[in-house]
Amino acid sequence: MLTLHAVADGSAVLVDGEHVKALGPCEELADAHPDARVRRWPGILTPGLLNPYGPEILEHTYHPDPREADTYGTTPIGGARAREIFRADPSRLGASARRGVQRLFAHGTVALAGELRAKPVLDVAQRSGLVFAARPDRLPGPVSLSPKPLVLLPGLTEGAPARFAVFDVADRAELVRRGAATCVATVIAGRLVYRGR
């Protein structure tokens, strides 16, 4: 099935299955492919972000289930408290990683860096479709779902995997200023894995 993802400036990406079929003006692509489902997004379409903190976010942080809000709250838990939770019940690691991946998707992350060592976490990350990349020699700053500086992947090309994110900002400068929490959509392997609106 063809899906056309269009953004505010009139540009678009046409997705066919798991790959980018075409890039260009929305109107032209829609005219050429009238059978395509059209998704319209505010903001800008980007190739998505690389988060260099894969192990810290998925293995060293506990992402509480919303049903645990009374016990653990709703924000991610790191440090000694996370280690204590995982020690008390190691089976929580995989479920926490699944929720962590959803948080990454909600921040436009399509690639991770850092070696994942826990098998349940690695399995979750691989099944999610996230791409793995080499970790930079120097990490940019504190662990964050929206690290600074943001690391954008290389541009989209026809025939490449349909992996990208849309941010509700006017341009890349505003994305840098406001951060990855402005994400409204993330696509991995042609699938919409996160939709903010």
Secondary structure per residue as TSV (DSSP state, phi and psi in degrees):
chain	resnum	aa	ss	phi	psi
A	1	M	-	360.0	135.9
A	2	L	E	-86.8	135.6
A	3	T	E	-130.6	131.1
A	4	L	E	-106.3	117.7
A	5	H	E	-101.0	115.1
A	6	A	E	-116.4	145.2
A	7	V	-	-120.3	174.9
A	8	A	T	-55.1	-34.7
A	9	D	T	-80.3	2.5
A	10	G	S	92.9	-5.1
A	11	S	E	-83.2	161.1
A	12	A	E	-156.0	162.3
A	13	V	E	-126.1	131.2
A	14	L	E	-99.4	123.9
A	15	V	E	-109.1	132.0
A	16	D	E	-121.9	103.9
A	17	G	T	66.5	-120.1
A	18	E	T	-96.9	1.9
A	19	H	E	-125.6	158.9
A	20	V	E	-78.0	121.3
A	21	K	E	-89.4	-38.7
A	22	A	E	-159.7	156.3
A	23	L	E	-127.7	144.2
A	24	G	E	158.8	-167.7
A	25	P	E	-64.8	137.1
A	26	C	H	-56.2	-46.6
A	27	E	H	-59.1	-44.4
A	28	E	H	-65.3	-44.1
A	29	L	H	-67.1	-38.0
A	30	A	H	-65.9	-40.6
A	31	D	H	-64.1	-40.5
A	32	A	H	-74.5	-21.6
A	33	H	-	-135.4	70.1
A	34	P	T	-64.5	-17.2
A	35	D	T	-84.9	-5.5
A	36	A	S	-73.3	139.1
A	37	R	E	-72.4	136.8
A	38	V	E	-110.3	128.1
A	39	R	E	-115.4	124.6
A	40	R	E	-107.7	132.6
A	41	W	-	-126.1	147.5
A	42	P	S	-76.8	158.5
A	43	G	S	88.5	-145.8
A	44	I	E	-120.9	148.8
A	45	L	E	-98.2	129.3
A	46	T	E	-126.8	165.4
A	47	P	S	-73.7	2.2
A	48	G	-	93.1	172.6
A	49	L	E	-111.3	151.9
A	50	L	E	-101.1	125.9
A	51	N	E	-104.2	119.6
A	52	P	S	-78.8	0.4
A	53	Y	-	-108.1	42.7
A	54	G	H	-52.4	-57.0
A	55	P	H	-63.4	-39.5
A	56	E	H	-64.6	-39.3
A	57	I	H	-80.4	-38.6
A	58	L	H	-97.6	-27.7
A	59	E	T	-106.9	-27.3
A	60	H	S	-108.6	4.3
A	61	T	-	-126.2	135.0
A	62	Y	B	-95.6	125.2
A	63	H	-	-103.4	102.4
A	64	P	-	-62.5	145.6
A	65	D	-	-72.2	140.2
A	66	P	G	-54.5	-27.8
A	67	R	G	-71.7	-10.0
A	68	E	G	-100.9	11.5
A	69	A	H	-55.4	-37.7
A	70	D	H	-64.8	-32.8
A	71	T	H	-89.7	-46.7
A	72	Y	H	-113.5	-6.7
A	73	G	-	81.8	-166.6
A	74	T	S	-118.0	-8.1
A	75	T	S	-95.0	152.0
A	76	P	-	-57.6	146.6
A	77	I	B	-116.2	126.7
A	78	G	-	-116.8	-170.9
A	79	G	H	64.6	-147.5
A	80	A	H	-62.1	-35.6
A	81	R	H	-65.8	-40.6
A	82	A	H	-63.8	-43.9
A	83	R	H	-60.4	-39.5
A	84	E	H	-64.1	-42.8
A	85	I	H	-62.5	-46.6
A	86	F	H	-68.2	-35.3
A	87	R	H	-65.9	-41.0
A	88	A	H	-66.8	-33.9
A	89	D	-	-150.1	88.8
A	90	P	T	-58.6	-23.0
A	91	S	T	-67.2	-14.8
A	92	R	H	-70.4	-19.1
A	93	L	H	-60.1	-48.9
A	94	G	H	-64.6	-44.6
A	95	A	H	-64.8	-40.4
A	96	S	H	-62.3	-42.1
A	97	A	H	-61.9	-39.5
A	98	R	H	-60.6	-43.4
A	99	R	H	-68.7	-34.7
A	100	G	H	-63.9	-40.7
A	101	V	H	-62.1	-40.8
A	102	Q	H	-62.5	-37.5
A	103	R	H	-65.3	-39.7
A	104	L	H	-62.7	-45.7
A	105	F	H	-58.7	-38.3
A	106	A	T	-68.2	-9.3
A	107	H	T	-114.0	19.3
A	108	G	T	73.9	15.9
A	109	T	E	-79.4	128.1
A	110	V	E	-121.7	-6.7
A	111	A	E	-144.5	147.4
A	112	L	E	-123.1	150.8
A	113	A	E	-123.9	156.3
A	114	G	S	105.6	142.7
A	115	E	-	-81.4	119.7
A	116	L	-	-86.6	126.3
A	117	R	-	-108.8	-24.9
A	118	A	S	-81.2	122.7
A	119	K	H	-55.0	-44.8
A	120	P	H	-60.6	-35.7
A	121	V	H	-72.0	-44.3
A	122	L	H	-60.7	-43.0
A	123	D	H	-59.8	-45.8
A	124	V	H	-61.0	-47.3
A	125	A	H	-64.0	-42.2
A	126	Q	H	-66.2	-43.6
A	127	R	H	-65.4	-28.0
A	128	S	H	-69.7	-21.2
A	129	G	T	93.5	-0.2
A	130	L	-	-59.4	144.2
A	131	V	E	-92.7	145.6
A	132	F	E	-104.2	136.6
A	133	A	E	-131.8	164.3
A	134	A	-	-68.5	144.9
A	135	R	-	-82.4	137.4
A	136	P	-	-63.2	153.3
A	137	D	S	-60.6	-41.4
A	138	R	S	-113.8	126.1
A	139	L	-	-79.1	145.4
A	140	P	-	-70.7	-18.2
A	141	G	S	165.8	-155.3
A	142	P	S	-67.8	154.7
A	143	V	-	-57.5	132.2
A	144	S	-	-160.2	150.8
A	145	L	S	-73.0	-18.2
A	146	S	S	-128.5	70.2
A	147	P	-	-65.5	154.1
A	148	K	S	-120.5	127.7
A	149	P	S	-75.7	155.4
A	150	L	-	-70.5	142.9
A	151	V	E	-113.8	105.1
A	152	L	E	-85.0	142.8
A	153	L	-	-78.1	166.9
A	154	P	-	-59.4	157.0
A	155	G	-	-59.2	158.3
A	156	L	-	-72.5	147.3
A	157	T	-	-137.8	153.4
A	158	E	T	-62.2	136.8
A	159	G	T	88.5	-15.2
A	160	A	S	-77.2	164.4
A	161	P	B	-58.2	140.5
A	162	A	-	-80.1	90.5
A	163	R	-	-138.8	111.0
A	164	F	E	-163.3	173.6
A	165	A	E	-140.2	150.7
A	166	V	E	-117.5	133.1
A	167	F	E	-120.9	137.7
A	168	D	S	-83.2	70.1
A	169	V	S	-138.4	163.9
A	170	A	S	-78.2	-32.7
A	171	D	S	-162.0	177.9
A	172	R	H	-64.4	-32.7
A	173	A	H	-62.0	-41.8
A	174	E	H	-68.6	-35.1
A	175	L	H	-60.6	-44.9
A	176	V	H	-62.0	-43.4
A	177	R	H	-66.5	-45.9
A	178	R	H	-91.6	-22.4
A	179	G	-	90.4	175.8
A	180	A	G	-73.2	-11.1
A	181	A	G	-68.1	-6.5
A	182	T	G	-82.9	3.9
A	183	C	E	-62.5	134.7
A	184	V	E	-115.3	-15.1
A	185	A	E	-160.7	141.2
A	186	T	E	-132.3	133.0
A	187	V	E	-120.6	131.0
A	188	I	E	-130.5	128.1
A	189	A	T	52.0	38.5
A	190	G	T	79.7	-5.5
A	191	R	E	-97.4	137.0
A	192	L	E	-77.7	103.9
A	193	V	E	-95.8	-15.6
A	194	Y	E	-146.3	134.2
A	195	R	E	-135.8	117.8
A	196	G	-	-84.3	-21.6
A	197	R	-	-137.2	360.0
